[in-house]
Amino acid sequence: MLPIERFKLFVQQSQLFDPSNNILLAVSGGRDSVFLAHLFNAAGYSFGIAHCNFALRGEESDQDEQFTEELANSFNVPFFKIRFDTAAYAKENGISIQMAARELRYQWFEEIRDQAGYHNIALAHHAGDATETVLLNLCRGTGIAGLHGILPKRGTLIRPLLFLTRDEINKFITEQNIPYREDSSNLSSKYARNKIRLEVIPKLKELNEHLDETFEKNSRRFAELEDFLDIQVTELRNRLFKLLPSGATEINTAGLKILKPQHLLLYELFKPFGFNEAVLSDLADQLDGLPGKKFESSTYILWLDRQKLFLHKKNRRQAESLLVTAGSKETALGNIILSYTTAEAEKLVISGNKDLAFFDAEKIKFPLELRPWQEGDYFFPFGMRGKKKISDFFTSLRIPLPEKPAIPLLVNGNGDILWVTGYRQDDRYKVTEQTKKVLIFEKRNSNDT
């Protein structure tokens, strides 16, 4: 008999899906995925079958496709199929055949799930696959996530066979005389996973015949440990990371210095941003280093500036220059929104709010320009004598290097800089006793609206 009650109990305990849900099964035609389809059918769940033909084994691949379609027809369930030129995709993207097949199938499965209205995608990984994954991760080097191996549910992907071992599935397949297709590539030891399954695991089972069950218990412990660590790291990140209006993130280096264990927590804190252990080890050694030190991942940059770190995405689109025309209500540059109004000077009460700037309207020449600072820019800071380079002004305010391009300058129609927005306006254009009409500019951040 098929283990239907055990199957239903695992689905319930692991909260994989509601019995009323419609599930898309990924079926290759091989033993495990065919067994999965038979279990779903026997349990009375609603499902469809999706099959990928990777065109890697010639006629054998086509026979797998035909077999799987006939299986779907025998269950009277929807069948979806696709044929990939896997070799061409791998070459075009510079990746292995195995990685190409993985990317292609998961992307297509998700498209079918979304378009056809399925709740989840069921994969036929069992306890033996989970054991292989942990061993493979250990051989390659891994963190805690690699030690729990394959999880029963991640996003829309579910793995309802993790409660069974390979030997148990073989037994049920034989007892029920269930036909399936054998993938000849599974017998080759040239692939790392196959070598572990065919050569390493049999030796380990000489030491522990219940190896899969032992690994399953270990995986549950490591998954719980990972959940606990994630909670702690999220709290740390909320405390040490501060999102800036520019979109960059400011990080308190003093807090990083006292982390224990430092390398583990640094890795977990910066893992979402793609920094590897070598870079983070260098960061740990350089937290007291000279300003301007830079650390990179494939997608992010960390800048060390005084007692702060600044994290931002690579290739941030440099804000363009925009014109502020007479009568325009709002102008947005990056995360900054600029608006202005007019007022009679005699009725005006000037505020000390740095997000407001007050100018003598007769001296303003439209259109104005809102743009990032450039080398050589200068202005006459309000309340000071003489001119000052914008770069020197930023330095005097200890504005971090990565943040300088995110502070727009408001430029008069004659080329003079009117306002370093949010910081200081130009003294030459201030409101005086002779001013009759005032232009009031307001700066705000887009995430404040």
Rosetta blueprint (number, residue, H / E / L):
1 M L
2 L L
3 P L
4 I H
5 E H
6 R H
7 F H
8 K H
9 L H
10 F H
11 V H
12 Q H
13 Q H
14 S L
15 Q L
16 L L
17 F L
18 D L
19 P L
20 S L
21 N L
22 N E
23 I E
24 L E
25 L E
26 A E
27 V L
28 S L
29 G L
30 G L
31 R H
32 D H
33 S H
34 V H
35 F H
36 L H
37 A H
38 H H
39 L H
40 F H
41 N H
42 A H
43 A H
44 G L
45 Y L
46 S E
47 F E
48 G E
49 I E
50 A E
51 H E
52 C E
53 N E
54 F L
55 A L
56 L L
57 R L
58 G L
59 E H
60 E H
61 S H
62 D H
63 Q H
64 D H
65 E H
66 Q H
67 F H
68 T H
69 E H
70 E H
71 L H
72 A H
73 N H
74 S H
75 F H
76 N L
77 V L
78 P L
79 F E
80 F E
81 K E
82 I E
83 R E
84 F L
85 D L
86 T H
87 A H
88 A H
89 Y H
90 A H
91 K H
92 E H
93 N H
94 G L
95 I L
96 S L
97 I H
98 Q H
99 M H
100 A H
101 A H
102 R H
103 E H
104 L H
105 R H
106 Y H
107 Q H
108 W H
109 F H
110 E H
111 E H
112 I H
113 R H
114 D H
115 Q H
116 A H
117 G L
118 Y L
119 H L
120 N E
121 I E
122 A E
123 L L
124 A L
125 H L
126 H E
127 A H
128 G H
129 D H
130 A H
131 T H
132 E H
133 T H
134 V H
135 L H
136 L H
137 N H
138 L H
139 C H
140 R H
141 G L
142 T L
143 G L
144 I H
145 A H
146 G H
147 L H
148 H L
149 G L
150 I L
151 L L
152 P L
153 K E
154 R E
155 G L
156 T L
157 L E
158 I E
159 R L
160 P L
161 L E
162 L L
163 F L
164 L L
165 T L
166 R H
167 D H
168 E H
169 I H
170 N H
171 K H
172 F H
173 I H
174 T H
175 E H
176 Q H
177 N L
178 I L
179 P L
180 Y L
181 R L
182 E L
183 D L
184 S H
185 S H
186 N H
187 L H
188 S L
189 S L
190 K L
191 Y L
192 A H
193 R H
194 N H
195 K H
196 I H
197 R H
198 L H
199 E H
200 V H
201 I H
202 P H
203 K H
204 L H
205 K H
206 E H
207 L H
208 N L
209 E L
210 H L
211 L H
212 D H
213 E H
214 T H
215 F H
216 E H
217 K H
218 N H
219 S H
220 R H
221 R H
222 F H
223 A H
224 E H
225 L H
226 E H
227 D H
228 F H
229 L H
230 D H
231 I H
232 Q H
233 V H
234 T H
235 E H
236 L H
237 R H
238 N H
239 R H
240 L H
241 F E
242 K E
243 L E
244 L L
245 P L
246 S L
247 G L
248 A L
249 T E
250 E E
251 I E
252 N E
253 T H
254 A H
255 G H
256 L H
257 K H
258 I L
259 L L
260 K L
261 P L
262 Q H
263 H H
264 L H
265 L H
266 L H
267 Y H
268 E H
269 L H
270 F H
271 K H
272 P H
273 F H
274 G L
275 F L
276 N L
277 E H
278 A H
279 V H
280 L H
281 S H
282 D H
283 L H
284 A H
285 D H
286 Q L
287 L L
288 D L
289 G L
290 L L
291 P L
292 G L
293 K L
294 K E
295 F E
296 E E
297 S L
298 S L
299 T L
300 Y E
301 I E
302 L E
303 W E
304 L E
305 D E
306 R L
307 Q L
308 K E
309 L E
310 F E
311 L E
312 H E
313 K E
314 K L
315 N L
316 R L
317 R L
318 Q L
319 A L
320 E L
321 S L
322 L E
323 L E
324 V E
325 T L
326 A L
327 G L
328 S L
329 K L
330 E E
331 T E
332 A E
333 L E
334 G L
335 N L
336 I E
337 I E
338 L E
339 S E
340 Y E
341 T E
342 T E
343 A E
344 E E
345 A H
346 E H
347 K H
348 L L
349 V L
350 I L
351 S L
352 G L
353 N L
354 K L
355 D L
356 L E
357 A E
358 F E
359 F E
360 D E
361 A H
362 E H
363 K H
364 I L
365 K L
366 F L
367 P L
368 L E
369 E E
370 L E
371 R E
372 P L
373 W L
374 Q L
375 E L
376 G L
377 D L
378 Y E
379 F E
380 F L
381 P E
382 F L
383 G L
384 M L
385 R L
386 G L
387 K L
388 K E
389 K E
390 I H
391 S H
392 D H
393 F H
394 F H
395 T H
396 S H
397 L L
398 R L
399 I L
400 P L
401 L H
402 P H
403 E H
404 K H
405 P H
406 A H
407 I L
408 P L
409 L E
410 L E
411 V E
412 N L
413 G L
414 N L
415 G L
416 D L
417 I E
418 L E
419 W E
420 V E
421 T L
422 G L
423 Y L
424 R E
425 Q E
426 D E
427 D H
428 R H
429 Y H
430 K L
431 V L
432 T L
433 E L
434 Q L
435 T L
436 K L
437 K E
438 V E
439 L E
440 I E
441 F E
442 E E
443 K E
444 R E
445 N E
446 S H
447 N H
448 D H
449 T L
